[in-house]
Amino acid sequence: MDEKKPSLILVYPSGSYRVLPYLKAAKSLDVKVLQVIDNIPPALNRQMPDDIVSVDFGRVEDAADLVVKAFAGKRPSAVIGIDDSSVILASVIAQKMGLPGNTPQSVGISRDKSKLRESLTKAGLSNIRFYSSRLDADEHTLATRSFYPCVIKPVSLAASRGVIKANNPTEFIEAFSRIRNMLLEDGSDPSTQILVEEYVPGFEIAVDGLLTNGELTLIAIFDKPDPMEGPFFEETIYVTPSRLAPRVQDRVVTLIQLASKAIGLKHGPIHAELRVNDDSIHLIEIAARAIGGKCSTILEYKLGMSLEELIIRHSLGNTASINWPTIKDNNIATGVMMIPIPRSGILNKVSGMEEALSIEGIENIDINIPLKSRVTPLPEGATYLGFIFAKGSTPEVVEYSLRRAHSLLKIEITPEIPIINRHFHLKNEEGLTSNMH
């Protein structure tokens, strides 16, 4: 390996479409990438080059030790975990190799919604009522003791998966049972925690930024113009720049800065979710990673580079060419719509693409679920149907373009027939009828 060429360790789950933008950015910067991927089959793993290693993300310490040993002598300068499943391992690798990064403890708090709420409350940064309970707790007992309206959520999932609002005990029992069934099907232990917290009304926003020695640099505030009032909280439209008043935006940045300090996050990208109402601003979540999915592409007009390139530059300490105060362009508004899945079933067809793409301001439409695949909406679903990208002169223009384009898409999903209900009556050679299930 060229000793003068900088290198970094990229940690990500196998099959992630988030990795390609990072690899592309690294190539454009002439940065060597050492890759850490989870659980590649042994037969394939043995064929991997020496700059790629497969580990078990569930065994963090063992995985980190294996990475340190595998990359000994390669002298990486940084470690980046690109999503929720990889950020804790990335922090442990960084700690063991003496590289810049957040502590595993701080990342662990950001990954656990219950611990995060405890830390924010202790620091005086949250007054949201909450409590946590084991997955195998009696939901009927909890329902009689809870406050309403409340939001019930798994402590570690992302993208609003498993998040359900309950307005009364009956809805609580149904929601808690539904989340339990989902988590058990995912293989969760009965001791897994579920968070119950007070529902906070208001306008929801998302924020991306970079921490450098604990100091926050704002990248973008995204408005979420669709009302997110439950019972589920599916994200759809993100638009930037925000239409919130500048003084409110300043308060948002201040709160995130204080929250990052309270839980110990000091280095790298952060993505936060907040609710803003007439009375106050509430931090709902903060993650030690950048915005997820393919949404980061809408920031390129603002940054003059991809978000992934910015994160790599930052991780290597290469920010000399970036003039932070000018990384904003209010003359261009951008937005993305995460196309929701309307119902469960088999995705047969998505039509109307040509008409949707003809709408002024629409840059691209990306359907990322293959046809004939099974699709599941929130709260059980873990992915979106695809993404619509737009730009325009104002946030209002961008929002209109996204909604108009989405209205022109025709998504055909047919019900999936459970195998147990498929009865095939066949006659054997003796003429007897048998049922095959």
TORGUSE-978962 format. One record per residue (C-alpha): z, y, x. Coordinates in Angstrom, 1 decimal. Example, Ala and Ser with C-alpha at 12.3 -4.5 7.8 and 13.67 -1.06 7.14 Angstrom:
BEGIN
> 7.8;-4.5;12.3
> 7.1;-1.1;13.7
REM end
This chain:
BEGIN
> 0.0;0.0;0.0
> -0.8;3.5;1.3
> 2.5;4.8;2.6
> 1.5;8.4;1.8
> 0.6;7.6;-1.8
> 3.5;8.2;-4.2
> 4.6;5.3;-6.4
> 6.6;4.9;-9.6
> 8.0;2.0;-11.6
> 6.7;1.9;-15.2
> 8.9;-0.3;-17.6
> 7.3;-1.3;-20.9
> 7.1;-4.1;-23.4
> 4.0;-6.4;-23.3
> 1.3;-5.3;-25.7
> 2.4;-1.7;-25.9
> -0.4;0.8;-26.5
> 1.8;3.5;-25.0
> 1.2;2.1;-21.5
> -2.5;3.0;-21.2
> -2.0;6.8;-21.3
> 0.6;6.5;-18.5
> -1.7;4.3;-16.4
> -4.5;6.8;-17.0
> -2.3;9.8;-16.0
> -1.1;8.0;-12.9
> -4.6;7.2;-11.8
> -5.7;10.9;-12.3
> -2.7;11.9;-10.1
> -3.4;9.2;-7.5
> 0.0;7.7;-8.1
> 0.6;4.0;-7.5
> 2.2;2.2;-10.5
> 4.5;-0.7;-10.1
> 4.8;-2.4;-13.5
> 7.7;-4.1;-15.2
> 6.8;-6.0;-18.4
> 9.0;-8.2;-20.7
> 8.5;-11.9;-21.0
> 5.0;-12.7;-19.9
> 4.4;-16.4;-20.3
> 5.3;-18.3;-17.1
> 1.7;-19.5;-16.6
> 0.4;-16.0;-16.7
> 3.3;-14.6;-14.7
> 2.5;-16.7;-11.7
> -1.0;-15.2;-11.6
> 0.3;-11.6;-11.6
> -0.3;-9.4;-8.5
> 2.7;-8.4;-6.5
> 2.9;-4.9;-8.1
> 3.6;-6.4;-11.6
> 6.7;-8.3;-12.5
> 7.8;-9.9;-15.7
> 11.5;-9.9;-16.7
> 13.7;-10.6;-19.7
> 14.6;-7.2;-21.2
> 17.6;-8.8;-23.0
> 19.3;-9.6;-19.7
> 19.4;-6.2;-18.2
> 21.4;-6.7;-15.0
> 19.5;-9.9;-14.0
> 16.2;-8.2;-14.8
> 17.1;-5.1;-12.7
> 18.1;-7.2;-9.8
> 14.8;-9.1;-9.9
> 12.9;-5.8;-10.0
> 14.8;-4.4;-7.0
> 14.1;-7.6;-5.1
> 10.4;-7.8;-6.1
> 9.7;-4.2;-5.2
> 11.8;-4.0;-2.0
> 9.9;-2.2;0.7
> 7.5;-0.5;-1.8
> 9.6;2.7;-1.8
> 9.0;3.9;-5.4
> 10.0;7.5;-6.1
> 10.8;7.2;-9.8
> 11.3;4.9;-12.8
> 10.0;5.6;-16.3
> 10.9;3.6;-19.4
> 8.3;4.4;-22.0
> 10.0;3.4;-25.2
> 13.3;2.4;-26.8
> 13.2;-1.2;-25.6
> 12.7;-0.3;-22.0
> 14.8;2.9;-21.3
> 18.1;1.1;-20.7
> 16.6;-1.3;-18.2
> 14.8;1.6;-16.5
> 18.1;3.5;-16.1
> 19.8;0.4;-14.5
> 16.8;0.0;-12.1
> 17.0;3.6;-11.1
> 20.7;3.4;-10.5
> 20.4;0.3;-8.4
> 17.6;1.8;-6.3
> 19.2;5.2;-6.0
> 16.4;7.0;-7.8
> 16.6;9.9;-10.3
> 17.5;9.0;-13.8
> 20.1;8.9;-16.6
> 23.1;6.7;-16.3
> 23.0;3.5;-18.2
> 26.0;4.6;-20.2
> 24.3;7.8;-21.4
> 21.1;6.0;-22.3
> 23.2;3.3;-24.1
> 24.9;6.0;-26.2
> 21.5;7.5;-27.2
> 20.3;4.0;-28.2
> 23.3;3.3;-30.4
> 23.3;5.6;-33.5
> 27.0;4.8;-34.1
> 28.1;5.7;-30.5
> 25.9;8.8;-30.6
> 27.5;10.0;-33.8
> 31.0;9.3;-32.3
> 30.1;11.3;-29.2
> 28.6;14.2;-31.1
> 31.7;14.4;-33.4
> 34.1;14.3;-30.5
> 32.2;17.1;-28.8
> 32.4;19.2;-32.0
> 28.6;19.1;-32.4
> 28.6;17.1;-35.7
> 30.6;17.2;-38.9
> 28.6;14.4;-40.6
> 30.9;11.8;-42.2
> 30.2;8.3;-41.0
> 31.5;4.9;-40.3
> 30.1;1.6;-39.0
> 30.5;-1.9;-40.2
> 29.5;-5.4;-39.1
> 26.4;-7.0;-40.5
> 28.4;-9.8;-42.1
> 30.8;-7.4;-43.9
> 31.2;-7.6;-47.7
> 28.8;-5.0;-49.1
> 30.6;-4.9;-52.4
> 33.9;-3.8;-50.8
> 32.1;-1.3;-48.6
> 30.3;0.2;-51.6
> 33.6;0.9;-53.4
> 35.0;2.8;-50.4
> 31.9;4.7;-49.3
> 30.9;8.3;-49.9
> 27.7;9.3;-51.7
> 24.9;10.0;-51.2
> 24.8;8.2;-47.9
> 22.2;6.7;-45.5
> 22.6;3.2;-44.2
> 20.8;2.3;-41.0
> 20.7;-0.2;-38.2
> 22.3;1.3;-35.0
> 19.4;0.6;-32.7
> 16.0;0.6;-34.5
> 13.5;3.4;-34.3
> 10.8;5.0;-36.5
> 13.0;5.0;-39.6
> 12.9;1.2;-39.8
> 15.7;-0.2;-42.0
> 16.9;3.3;-42.9
> 17.8;3.5;-46.7
> 19.5;6.1;-48.8
> 22.0;5.1;-51.4
> 23.2;7.4;-54.2
> 25.8;5.1;-55.8
> 27.5;1.7;-55.2
> 24.7;-0.3;-56.9
> 22.1;1.2;-54.5
> 24.5;0.7;-51.6
> 24.9;-3.0;-52.3
> 21.1;-3.4;-52.6
> 20.4;-1.4;-49.5
> 23.0;-3.1;-47.3
> 21.8;-6.5;-48.3
> 18.2;-5.6;-47.7
> 19.0;-4.3;-44.2
> 21.1;-7.4;-43.4
> 18.2;-9.8;-44.4
> 15.8;-7.8;-42.3
> 18.0;-7.9;-39.2
> 18.9;-11.6;-39.6
> 15.2;-12.4;-39.9
> 14.7;-10.4;-36.6
> 17.3;-12.7;-35.0
> 20.2;-10.3;-35.0
> 23.8;-11.6;-34.6
> 26.1;-11.3;-37.6
> 28.4;-9.0;-35.5
> 25.5;-6.4;-35.2
> 26.7;-3.0;-36.4
> 25.3;-1.0;-39.3
> 25.9;2.7;-39.5
> 26.7;4.5;-42.8
> 26.6;8.2;-42.6
> 26.5;11.2;-45.0
> 23.1;12.1;-46.3
> 22.1;15.6;-45.0
> 19.6;17.5;-47.1
> 17.2;19.8;-45.5
> 13.9;20.3;-43.7
> 13.3;17.7;-40.9
> 11.9;18.4;-37.5
> 11.4;16.6;-34.2
> 11.7;18.0;-30.7
> 10.4;17.0;-27.4
> 11.6;18.3;-24.1
> 12.4;17.5;-20.4
> 15.8;17.5;-18.8
> 16.0;18.5;-15.1
> 19.5;18.3;-13.6
> 20.8;18.6;-17.2
> 18.8;21.7;-18.1
> 16.5;21.4;-21.0
> 12.9;22.7;-21.0
> 11.3;22.7;-24.5
> 7.9;21.1;-24.8
> 7.4;21.3;-28.6
> 9.1;21.5;-32.0
> 7.3;19.6;-34.7
> 7.6;20.4;-38.3
> 7.6;17.4;-40.8
> 6.3;19.2;-43.9
> 6.6;16.1;-46.2
> 10.0;16.0;-48.0
> 12.2;13.2;-46.5
> 14.7;12.6;-49.3
> 14.8;8.9;-49.5
> 15.3;6.2;-50.5
> 13.2;5.5;-47.4
> 12.3;7.9;-44.6
> 8.8;7.2;-43.6
> 7.4;9.8;-41.2
> 4.0;11.0;-42.0
> 2.9;14.5;-40.7
> 3.9;16.2;-37.5
> 2.7;19.8;-36.9
> 3.3;22.1;-34.0
> 4.0;25.0;-33.4
> 7.0;25.0;-35.8
> 7.1;27.5;-38.7
> 10.8;27.9;-38.4
> 12.1;31.4;-37.6
> 12.4;32.0;-33.8
> 16.2;32.4;-34.1
> 16.5;29.0;-35.8
> 14.3;27.4;-33.1
> 16.6;28.9;-30.5
> 19.6;27.4;-32.2
> 17.8;24.0;-32.3
> 17.2;24.1;-28.5
> 20.8;25.1;-27.9
> 22.1;22.2;-30.0
> 20.0;19.7;-28.2
> 21.0;21.1;-24.8
> 24.7;20.7;-25.8
> 24.2;17.3;-27.2
> 22.4;16.0;-24.1
> 25.3;17.2;-22.0
> 27.9;15.7;-24.4
> 26.4;12.2;-24.0
> 25.5;12.6;-20.3
> 21.7;12.7;-20.4
> 20.5;14.7;-17.4
> 17.0;13.7;-16.4
> 13.6;13.0;-17.9
> 12.0;13.2;-21.4
> 14.0;13.4;-24.6
> 12.9;13.1;-28.2
> 15.3;14.4;-31.0
> 15.3;14.4;-34.7
> 17.1;17.1;-36.6
> 17.7;18.4;-40.2
> 17.8;22.1;-40.9
> 19.2;23.6;-44.1
> 20.5;27.0;-45.2
> 23.9;26.3;-43.8
> 23.4;24.6;-40.5
> 21.4;22.5;-38.1
> 22.3;18.8;-37.8
> 21.2;16.5;-34.9
> 20.4;13.1;-36.4
> 19.1;11.3;-33.3
> 18.3;11.9;-29.6
> 16.4;9.4;-27.5
> 15.9;9.3;-23.7
> 12.1;9.0;-24.0
> 9.1;10.9;-25.1
> 7.6;11.0;-28.6
> 6.4;7.6;-29.7
> 3.2;6.1;-31.0
> 0.0;7.9;-30.2
> 1.4;11.3;-31.3
> 1.7;12.7;-27.8
> -2.1;13.4;-27.7
> -1.6;16.4;-30.0
> 0.2;18.1;-27.2
> -2.7;18.2;-24.7
> -4.0;21.5;-26.0
> -0.6;23.1;-25.5
> 0.2;21.5;-22.1
> -3.2;21.6;-20.5
> -2.6;18.0;-19.5
> -1.4;14.8;-21.2
> 2.3;14.5;-22.0
> 2.3;11.4;-19.8
> 0.9;13.3;-16.9
> 3.6;15.9;-17.3
> 6.3;13.3;-17.4
> 5.0;11.6;-14.3
> 4.8;14.9;-12.5
> 8.3;15.7;-13.5
> 9.6;12.2;-12.5
> 8.2;12.7;-9.0
> 9.5;16.3;-8.7
> 6.0;17.6;-8.8
> 6.2;20.6;-11.1
> 5.1;23.3;-8.6
> 1.8;23.6;-10.4
> 3.4;23.9;-13.8
> 4.4;27.3;-15.0
> 6.9;26.4;-17.7
> 7.0;29.7;-19.6
> 3.3;29.5;-20.2
> 3.2;25.9;-21.5
> 2.6;27.0;-25.0
> -0.5;28.2;-26.9
> 0.3;29.6;-30.3
> -3.4;30.2;-30.9
> -3.9;26.5;-31.4
> -2.0;24.5;-33.9
> -2.2;20.7;-33.7
> -0.9;17.9;-35.9
> -0.9;14.2;-36.5
> -0.5;12.1;-39.6
> 0.9;8.6;-39.2
> -1.0;6.8;-41.9
> 1.6;5.0;-44.1
> 1.2;1.5;-45.3
> 1.2;1.7;-49.2
> 2.1;-1.9;-49.9
> 2.6;-5.3;-48.3
> -0.3;-7.7;-48.1
> -3.5;-8.3;-46.1
> -5.5;-5.3;-44.8
> -9.0;-6.0;-46.0
> -10.8;-2.7;-45.5
> -10.4;1.0;-44.7
> -13.3;3.0;-46.0
> -14.0;6.8;-46.3
> -13.7;7.3;-42.5
> -17.0;9.2;-42.2
> -16.0;11.6;-45.0
> -12.5;12.1;-43.6
> -13.8;12.8;-40.1
> -16.1;15.5;-41.5
> -13.2;17.6;-42.6
> -13.0;20.7;-40.5
> -10.3;20.4;-37.9
> -10.1;16.6;-37.9
> -10.4;15.4;-34.3
> -10.1;11.7;-34.6
> -8.9;8.9;-36.9
> -7.5;5.8;-35.2
> -6.8;2.6;-37.3
> -4.6;0.5;-35.0
> -4.1;-2.5;-37.2
> -6.9;-5.1;-37.1
> -8.5;-6.0;-40.4
> -7.3;-9.2;-42.1
> -3.9;-8.6;-40.6
> -0.7;-8.8;-42.6
> 0.9;-5.3;-43.2
> 4.4;-4.4;-44.2
> 5.6;-0.9;-45.3
> 9.0;0.6;-44.5
> 11.8;-0.1;-44.4
> 11.0;-3.6;-43.1
> 7.7;-2.6;-41.4
> 7.6;-1.7;-37.8
> 4.3;0.0;-37.4
> 1.9;2.5;-39.0
> -1.6;1.7;-40.3
> -3.0;4.3;-37.9
> -3.2;8.0;-37.0
> -5.2;11.1;-38.1
> -5.4;13.9;-35.5
> -6.2;17.5;-36.2
> -6.2;21.0;-34.7
> -6.7;24.4;-36.3
> -5.9;28.1;-36.1
> -2.5;27.8;-37.9
> 0.0;25.0;-38.8
> -1.0;25.5;-42.5
> -4.7;24.9;-41.7
> -3.8;21.7;-39.7
> -1.5;20.4;-42.5
> -4.3;20.9;-45.1
> -6.9;19.1;-42.9
> -4.6;16.1;-42.4
> -3.8;15.8;-46.1
> -7.4;16.2;-47.2
> -8.6;13.6;-44.6
> -6.0;11.2;-45.7
> -6.9;11.6;-49.4
> -10.5;10.5;-48.6
> -9.4;7.2;-47.0
> -9.5;4.2;-49.2
> -7.2;1.5;-48.0
> -7.7;-1.9;-49.5
> -4.8;-4.3;-49.3
> -4.7;-7.5;-51.2
> -1.4;-9.4;-52.0
> -0.5;-12.2;-49.7
> 0.0;-15.5;-51.4
> 3.0;-17.3;-50.0
> 2.1;-20.7;-48.5
> 4.8;-22.4;-50.5
> 2.9;-21.5;-53.7
> -0.5;-22.8;-52.6
> -0.9;-26.2;-54.3
> -3.9;-28.2;-53.3
> -4.4;-31.3;-55.4
> -6.3;-33.9;-53.4
> -7.1;-37.5;-54.3
> -6.6;-40.2;-51.8
> -8.8;-43.3;-51.5
> -6.8;-45.1;-54.2
> -7.4;-42.2;-56.6
> -3.7;-41.0;-56.5
> -3.0;-37.3;-56.6
> -0.9;-35.7;-54.0
> 0.4;-32.1;-53.5
> -0.1;-30.4;-50.1
> 2.2;-27.3;-49.6
REM end
